[in-house]
Amino acid sequence: MTETIKLVLKHKWYDMIDRGEKTAEYRKITPYYAARLLKNGHKKADSVIFYRGYGANRKQMSFALSFISVGEGKQAWGAEPGEKYYILHLGRRLA
């Protein structure tokens, strides 16, 4: 498997991941994200690239994608209380 998931982040979350403070990213459980993230119930990609916003010269960084789980996230990392998410657990930084 050599696919890469590409996701745009708000500056706050991008910067927290960049500094190593946030080690997972959350995505709502929707058919759209199910199709982008999973294949037959398993992660669809080995890595993830994060973009800081939508600007022409935006920063980017990539990580190995360790695994994807479903659960409640940390409010300090942007999760809503009682809401379940796809949780992308980040591995080592690649670039």
N, C-alpha and C positions, 0 to 999 in steps of 0.2 A: 504494500500500500504506500503510495507516494503522494497522495493528495494533500493539499494545503487549504485550510479554511481561512478566508480573509474577512476581517471584521473591522468596522470603524468604531472608534471609541470617543467619548467626550474627553476633553483634556484632563479633567480631574482623575478619571479612572485610568487613562493611559499613563499619566504621571505616577500614579500609585504603583502600577505594575512595573514601570520603568525603574522605580526606586526599590523594588523588591518588597513593598509593603502589602501588595495584593497578589495572591498566588493562584487565584481562580477568577474566571469571568462567567457571568450569568447571562442566560438567554431565556426568554419566556418559552413555555411549552406551547408551541403552536405547530400546525402542519408545516408551515414555512421552515421553521428551525429544525423540525424533525427531519425534513428532506435534506437540509444543508449539513446537518451534523451526524446523522445516523444512517446506517445501512443494515437492515436485518437486526436492528436492536444494538448494534455495535458501532463504535466510533468510525467515521468515514475517512478520517485523515490522521496523519502522523504529526502534523504541525499546524500552527496557527500564526498568521501575520496580523498584527494590530496596526491600524492607521490612526494617527492623531488628528481627528476631524476630517474635513473634506477639501482643504486647501490644496493648491497646485504643488506647493513645496512642503507638504506635510511630512512629519516624521513617521517612521515605521520601525517595528521591531518584530522579531519572530521567536517563537518558543516551540519546543517539542510539546506535543499534546499527550500527556500521560494517560488520562482516561476521562470519560464523561459520565457523570452520575446525575441522578434526579434527587432534588431535595430543597430544603429551605436554605437560603443564603444568609450571609452576615449583613445586617443593616448598614454597618459602617462601610461596606463594599457596594452598596446600592440596592440591596434586596429589600422588598416590601415585606413587612411582618405577615406570616401565615401563607405567603405565596410560594409555590413550588417552581423551580427553575431547572433547566439543563445547566449543570455546573461543569465548566471546562477546567479541569485541573491541569495546571501548567507544569511542565518539566523544566529542563535546562534551557537557558537562553541560547538561541542559535545565532542571532544577529541583532 
